[in-house]
Amino acid sequence: MKIQILGTGCKKCRKLAENAETAAQELQLDYELVKVTEMQDIAGFGVLMTPALAIDGQVKLAGKVPSVKELKGLLGS
């Protein structure tokens, strides 16, 4: 599973990355966490608000930092 954090590196982006990693570890997933920080690359996903989360190239949420519990629901499905 490829987990992509779309954001420029702001505090919320770092928190999303931290929560996503915690959720993936708690679910014992085989994953790769990638941070996409270039605005051109982020725009390529069609994302206008950061931070955003993509799983295997599919944007799952944008503009908020979900809890570890919420992320476990997204990653586990």
N, C-alpha and C positions, 0 to 999 in steps of 0.2 A: 504494500500500500504506500502510495506517495502522498504525503501531507504537505501542502504548500501554504505558507503564510504569506499573504500579499500585503505589503506595507513598507513604508520607507524606514522603519526602524524606531518609530516613536514608542513611547511608554506603553500604549495600548497594544501595539504590534508585538512588543516583547512579551507582554502578559498573555496574549493569545498563543504565542509560540510555547510559552511555559505551560499553559493549561492544556494545550493539545498534546504536548509531549507527556505530561503526567497522565492524561486520559489514555493515550496509546500504551503506555507502560502498564497501567493498571489493568488494561484489557489484554495484556500480553500479546500485542499485535507485532507482526513483522512489518516494520515501517521505515520509511526514509522521510526525514523532516527537511524541507527545503524552504529557504526564505527568498522570496521574490521581492527585490527592493527597487528595481528600476521602474520608473513611472511608465515608460513605454511598454514594458513587459506586463505590468499590472493592467494597463489599459487594454492590452491584447486579450485579457480575460473578460473584458466588458465591465470591469469593476470601476465604479465612480467614487465609492467611499471605502476607506480603509479603517481598520484592518479588515481583511477578508480571509476566508479559509476555503481552499480547494482540496478536494480529495480525488486523486487520480485524474487531475485536470478539470474536474467539474466543480464550479463554485457552489458552495453549500450555504455560505452566509457572508454578509458584508456589513460594515459599519457598526459592529458591536463586538464585545468580548464576552462570549458565553462562559458559563461555569464549567468546571471539569465534568460535572454530572451531565450537563447538556451536550458537551463534546463527546462523552462516552456514548450517548445515544446516536449521534451522527456517525461516529467512527465504527460503532458496533453493528450498524445496519447494513 
